[in-house]
């Protein structure tokens, strides 16, 4: 995923329930965290920053405590 100029995009997908929305966001969080593990700080600082900001915002929206 190329995230140099990535902006936070408000989720506009329709969901059947709060649980469906939560499941979608949890899956997205796992994907972002997996991608974060693949990046090197010296080679990808902007991408890491953008992904971390997304993870923090999603966890705050879901009420999940950040580690």
Residue pairs with C-beta under 8 A, 6 or more apart in sequence:
1 35
1 47
2 47
3 46
3 47
3 50
3 51
4 46
4 47
4 50
6 50
6 54
8 53
8 54
8 57
11 21
11 24
11 25
13 24
15 21
15 24
22 62
25 58
25 61
25 62
26 62
28 58
29 55
29 58
29 59
32 51
32 54
32 55
32 58
33 55
35 51
36 48
36 51
36 52
36 55
39 47
39 48
39 51
41 48
55 66
56 66
59 65
59 66
60 66
